[in-house]
Amino acid sequence: MTEKTDNAPEAKEAGMHSLKRARLERLLTQRQLADKAKVSRTTVIAAERGEQVAELSKFRLAKALGMKPEELWPSAPKPEKK
């Protein structure tokens, strides 16, 4: 007998962008995160899809989640130290 594999949330989560994962862990809707970060909901949607968004938006989204941009976007430029 072949065991049926269930499409468990873990399987879907593997491909989930870290921004979406962080938002869901904090029980925020896209609208709530957008309002908190002072960006549009469209920006949140694009960022969660892995589409290109402005660096300022990445910073605002990360800050709204209590994180650093490089935690959500590993290739994000790190702020220069003066």
VENRA-V369366 format. One record per helix or strand of 2 or more residues. SS is the DSSP state (H for helix, E for strand). FROM is the first residue (numbers start at 1). TO is the last residue. If there is no record, write none. Layout:
# VENRA-V369366
ss=SS from=FROM to=TO
ss=SS from=FROM to=TO
This chain:
# VENRA-V369366
ss=H from=9 to=14
ss=H from=18 to=25
ss=H from=30 to=37
ss=H from=41 to=48
ss=H from=55 to=64
ss=H from=69 to=72
